[in-house]
Amino acid sequence: MFSTLIWPLAALASWAACWFLYRALLPQGALIALAAASVLGLALAWPHARRWRRLIIAAGFPLSLLASAQALLPAWAWLLPLLLLLLTYPQRSWRDAPLFPTPLGALDELSQQARLAPGERVLDAGCGLGAGLKALRRAYPQAQLEGIEWSHLLAAVARLRCRWARVHQGDMWALDWRPYRLVYLFQRPESMVQAWDKARTDLAPGSWLVSLDFEVAGRKPEARLELQGGRALWVYRI
């Protein structure tokens, strides 16, 4: 029903529907109302393709009910964190990757595969709060590190956390990648074809496109680095 709405509005609408049903059935008994609203949450979560979105929607009502019972806050108060999330991470950003930080040591072996000369420019495309920039600094301490982030708030925080890097607020897909020798992404599978096409268009021959966790379908990488927890780093050369 709500799965066609832009995220995170789909979650907001689903949680509101669960609360409406719960309040409507409460005169019939708390257990009946709780069971019906929880089942509705599961039904509204199921059509979403991403597992993490299903979890957020399905768990939202019972968690907010538990919290409101403890704190005696009105039901609508537990929708405020989602509204804050919307302000922090604008709707357009959710069409790319949500905010999943790069583990600090995930790129430590990258420089052995993708070698760069001192002073070359490296871009973290979609840098979020700056975790990827910190990991890139460990791998390339002599590189000129830059990040770009669509959210004004997250870009400002990244600037504070990574004062040694240049952080731009803007659209990673509209940015010209030609000045960079290496572009790093931690996006999602659906974004990788677009990233590969842009890299082939913008980046000079011999440059690098690096992706954490997600490969470019149908393209052979220069290297695939195995990481802890079953993760992988995909390294492509233009």
C-alpha positions in Angstrom: 0.0 0.0 0.0 2.7 2.5 1.1 5.7 0.8 -0.6 5.4 3.2 -3.6 6.0 6.3 -1.4 9.4 7.9 -1.3 11.5 6.6 1.6 11.3 7.4 4.5 7.7 8.6 4.0 6.7 5.0 3.4 7.8 4.1 7.0 6.1 7.1 8.4 2.8 6.3 6.7 3.1 2.6 7.8 3.7 3.4 11.4 0.8 5.9 11.4 -1.5 3.2 10.0 -0.5 0.7 12.7 -1.2 3.3 15.4 -4.5 4.2 13.9 -5.6 0.5 13.9 -4.3 0.0 17.4 -6.3 2.9 18.7 -9.4 1.8 16.8 -9.3 -1.8 18.2 -8.2 -0.9 21.8 -11.8 -1.0 23.1 -11.9 -4.7 22.0 -8.9 -5.5 24.2 -5.2 -4.5 24.3 -4.0 -7.9 23.1 -6.3 -7.9 20.1 -5.3 -4.3 19.2 -1.6 -5.1 19.6 -1.7 -8.3 17.6 -3.7 -6.7 14.7 -1.4 -3.6 14.6 1.7 -5.8 14.6 0.3 -8.0 11.8 -0.5 -4.9 9.8 3.1 -3.7 10.3 4.4 -7.0 8.9 2.1 -6.8 6.0 3.1 -3.2 5.1 6.8 -4.1 5.5 6.7 -7.2 3.2 6.4 -5.5 -0.2 9.7 -3.6 0.3 12.7 -5.1 -1.5 15.4 -4.1 1.0 15.6 -6.2 4.1 16.6 -3.3 6.3 13.5 -1.3 5.3 11.3 -4.3 6.1 12.9 -4.4 9.6 12.4 -0.7 10.2 8.8 -0.8 9.3 7.9 -4.0 11.0 9.7 -3.1 14.3 8.6 0.6 14.4 5.1 0.1 15.9 5.9 -2.4 18.7 9.1 -0.5 19.7 7.2 2.9 19.8 4.4 1.3 21.8 6.9 -0.1 24.3 8.6 3.2 24.6 5.4 5.2 24.9 4.2 2.9 27.6 7.3 3.5 29.6 7.6 7.2 29.1 3.8 8.1 28.9 4.4 10.1 25.7 1.7 10.5 23.0 2.0 8.1 20.1 2.8 10.8 17.6 5.9 11.8 19.6 7.6 8.6 18.4 7.3 9.7 14.8 9.5 12.7 15.5 12.8 10.8 15.2 11.8 9.8 11.6 11.1 13.5 10.8 14.5 14.4 12.3 16.0 11.7 10.0 14.3 13.2 7.0 15.8 16.6 7.8 19.2 15.2 8.4 19.2 12.9 5.4 17.0 14.4 2.6 14.7 12.2 0.5 16.9 12.5 -2.6 19.8 10.9 -0.7 17.7 7.8 0.0 17.7 7.0 -3.7 21.4 6.3 -3.3 22.7 4.6 -0.2 21.5 5.1 3.3 24.0 6.1 6.0 26.2 3.1 6.5 29.7 4.1 7.6 32.9 2.5 6.2 34.8 0.5 8.8 38.0 2.2 9.7 40.4 -0.5 8.6 38.4 -1.7 5.5 40.7 0.1 3.0 44.1 -0.7 4.7 45.2 -3.1 1.9 43.8 -1.0 -1.0 47.1 0.9 -1.7 48.8 -2.3 -2.5 46.4 -2.9 -5.4 45.6 0.6 -6.5 48.9 2.5 -6.3 48.8 6.3 -6.3 51.6 8.9 -6.5 51.9 11.3 -3.6 49.5 14.3 -4.0 47.0 12.7 -6.3 43.3 13.5 -5.7 41.0 10.9 -4.2 37.2 11.3 -3.9 34.8 9.7 -1.5 31.5 9.9 -3.4 28.8 10.1 -0.8 31.0 10.6 2.2 28.3 10.8 4.9 29.9 11.6 8.2 33.4 11.1 7.0 34.1 7.5 7.9 35.2 6.7 4.4 37.5 9.7 4.4 39.2 8.5 7.6 39.7 5.0 6.1 41.1 6.5 2.9 43.5 8.6 4.9 44.9 5.4 6.5 45.4 3.9 3.1 46.7 7.1 1.3 48.2 9.5 3.9 49.9 11.5 1.1 46.9 11.9 -1.2 44.6 14.9 -1.5 41.4 13.6 -0.1 38.0 15.0 -0.9 34.4 14.1 -0.2 31.0 15.0 -1.5 27.7 14.6 0.3 24.2 15.7 -0.6 23.0 16.4 3.0 24.0 19.8 4.3 24.1 18.6 7.9 26.2 15.5 7.2 28.6 17.4 5.0 29.1 20.0 7.8 29.8 17.2 10.3 32.2 15.5 7.9 34.1 18.8 7.6 34.5 19.0 11.3 35.6 15.4 11.6 38.0 15.5 8.6 39.6 19.0 8.7 42.5 17.6 6.6 40.1 16.8 3.7 38.0 19.0 1.4 34.3 18.2 1.8 31.8 19.5 -0.8 28.0 19.7 -0.4 26.4 18.6 -3.6 25.4 15.8 -6.0 28.0 13.1 -6.5 26.5 12.2 -9.9 26.7 15.8 -11.2 30.2 16.4 -9.9 33.0 16.1 -12.5 35.1 13.1 -11.6 37.9 14.0 -14.1 40.3 15.6 -11.6 40.4 12.4 -9.5 42.8 9.5 -9.8 40.6 7.2 -7.5 36.9 7.4 -6.7 35.6 5.4 -3.7 32.0 4.5 -3.1 30.0 2.6 -0.5 26.6 2.7 -2.3 24.2 0.0 -3.1 23.9 -2.6 -5.9 21.4 -0.6 -7.9 23.9 2.3 -8.1 26.9 0.5 -9.4 26.0 0.5 -13.1 25.5 4.2 -13.0 28.8 4.6 -11.1 30.7 2.5 -13.7 29.2 4.5 -16.6 30.2 7.7 -15.0 33.7 6.4 -14.2 34.3 5.4 -17.8 33.1 8.7 -19.0 34.9 11.0 -16.5 38.0 9.2 -15.3 41.3 9.1 -17.2 42.7 5.7 -18.3 44.5 4.1 -15.5 42.3 5.6 -12.8 40.5 3.6 -10.2 36.9 3.0 -9.1 36.7 1.2 -5.7 33.5 -0.1 -4.2 32.9 -1.6 -0.7 30.6 -4.7 -0.7 29.0 -4.2 -4.2 30.4 -5.2 -7.5 29.7 -3.9 -11.0 27.7 -6.6 -12.6 29.3 -8.1 -15.7 32.6 -6.3 -15.2 35.8 -8.1 -14.1 37.6 -6.3 -11.3 41.3 -5.7 -11.2 41.2 -7.1 -7.7 38.7 -8.4 -5.1 40.0 -7.9 -1.5 38.4 -10.2 1.1 37.6 -8.4 4.4 36.4 -9.5 7.8 32.8 -10.5 8.2 32.5 -11.8 4.7 32.7 -8.4 3.1 34.7 -7.5 0.0 36.4 -4.6 -1.6 36.0 -4.4 -5.4 38.8 -2.6 -7.3 38.3 -1.6 -10.9 40.7 0.1 -13.3 39.5 2.3 -16.1 
